[in-house]
């Protein structure tokens, strides 16, 4: 059975819909774009973080944090916020934190792929 907005577990759809001014069609379009970002632009982010960090990587983390917040991907938003804070403090994120990011991105991507 395909997922619906009501059954998404990785997303606070109320928050996402609020960003889309209650427009479900627009929200679905934004979710599709976010899914594309997760599978393309951010797919290698965990591995890149394990290899070290630089300004470009820090901007990617910050961008993912903002995008996740806009669509209601609360777990991704929370972990990227923590990683962002680490990077701004000059600290390398822990392997555990990076693993949470990787699992969160994968879970959200899987849900979006199954969204009806």
MOCOR-V509488 format. One record per pair of residues at least 6 apart in sequence whose C-alpha atoms are under 6 Angstrom apart, sorted by sequence separation. I is the first residue (numbers start at 0). J is the second residue. If there is no record, write none. Layout:
i	j
I	J
I	J
//
This chain:
i	j
19	26
85	92
68	76
67	76
16	26
82	92
64	76
64	79
75	103
45	97
15	69
15	70
15	71
45	101
14	71
12	71
11	71
10	71
10	72
9	72
34	108
9	107
2	113
3	114
1	113
2	114
3	115
1	114
2	115
1	115
//
